[in-house]
Structures are given as C-alpha cells and as structure tokens.
Amino acid sequence: MWASIFSFVNLLALIGWAILVLLPRKELLLSVVLYLGVGILCLVYAAGLGHAIWSGAAEADFGSIEGVRAIFASDAGVTVGWTHYLAFDLFVGLWIARDADHKGIGRLWQAPVLITTLMVGPVGLLVWLVVREKYRGPRTSPGPLQRIRR
C-alpha cells in the first residue's frame, strides 16, 4: 500500500511542477497546482499520518535524532515524510512562480529557480529570496517588521 501511495504522490507533485515550469501561467492552472496538487498532497499527508499513528507504525518523537530516525524507519514514515516535503516544496514553487510573474521576471529566468526548488527545496527558496530583492522596487508602505515595531 505505501509503495503505491509513494508513487502516486511523486507523480502528482511532478505534474504540478510540470505545470509550473512548462505551461502558460493561467489562473486556472495555478489553481490546479494549489488545490489538486498541494491540496491533495496535504490530504494524503494528513490521512497517512493519521493512519501511521493510529496503527502504531509511527510514534512521533521529535526530541532526539534517534526518535526522528525511528519515524522514518518504516514505509509509512518514509511515505508520510516524503509527502510532507513534496507538499511544501510545491507550495513554495507556486509562491515563487506567482511572485516572479508579479515582478515581471521572465519564465526562462524562473525555470532554474523552480527546478532548484523541486530538487533541493530550501536552496531554491534561498536563491529566490536573494534574487527577488533585486526586483522589489521602492517600498511605498512599511514592511512587515516596521508594522510590528509601531
């Protein structure tokens, strides 16, 4: 069962990434990535986590490296953990794509950042955070930290 779920979430995530990188940026397609990609991955994650905990296949012990290793020692733990990564990385990729479109950055410049995010999520996000600063323009209203300080 877990091998089939693992294959399904991989395929679903790859379809979402293919839409982001290869297809035109239509709002309908971005909604497909969000709700039928990220949303279903989140649903699979929640159901898989619930099943793994309920059946005793995984006991959540995040307090030590041994505890986290034990979580990933089963097919259930690996599948649920992997689905977690896929969901968050795809969501980050969607945000990057929308943000880059809003800033007028061409798709050819976006593609390497999106592919980096697909392959090594936090590195792709870091690259985008650095790149987007060059395109942010002047601030016309206080940023989030300035609002907090007031």
Residue pairs with C-beta under 8 A, 6 or more apart in sequence:
2 75
2 76
2 78
2 79
3 75
5 44
5 48
5 79
5 83
6 75
6 78
6 79
6 82
8 44
9 41
9 44
9 79
9 82
9 83
9 86
10 82
10 86
12 37
12 40
12 41
12 86
13 37
13 41
13 86
13 87
13 89
13 90
15 37
16 32
16 33
16 37
16 38
16 90
16 93
16 94
17 90
17 93
17 114
17 118
19 29
19 32
19 33
19 37
20 33
20 93
20 94
20 97
20 114
21 110
21 111
21 114
21 115
23 29
25 97
25 101
25 107
30 94
30 97
30 98
33 90
33 94
34 91
34 94
37 90
37 94
38 87
38 90
38 91
38 94
41 83
41 86
41 87
41 90
42 87
44 83
45 80
45 83
45 84
45 87
48 76
48 79
48 80
48 83
49 58
49 80
51 57
51 76
52 58
52 74
52 76
52 77
52 80
53 59
53 60
55 76
57 74
57 76
57 77
58 71
58 74
58 76
58 77
58 80
59 70
59 71
60 67
60 71
61 67
61 68
61 70
61 71
62 68
70 77
71 77
71 81
72 78
72 81
85 121
88 121
89 117
89 118
89 121
89 124
92 117
92 121
92 124
92 125
93 114
93 117
93 118
93 124
96 110
96 113
96 114
96 117
96 124
96 125
96 128
97 110
97 114
99 128
99 132
100 109
100 110
100 113
100 128
100 132
103 132
103 135
103 136
104 135
105 131
105 135
113 124
113 127
113 128
113 131
114 124
115 124
116 123
116 124
116 127
117 123
117 124
117 125
117 128
118 124
142 150
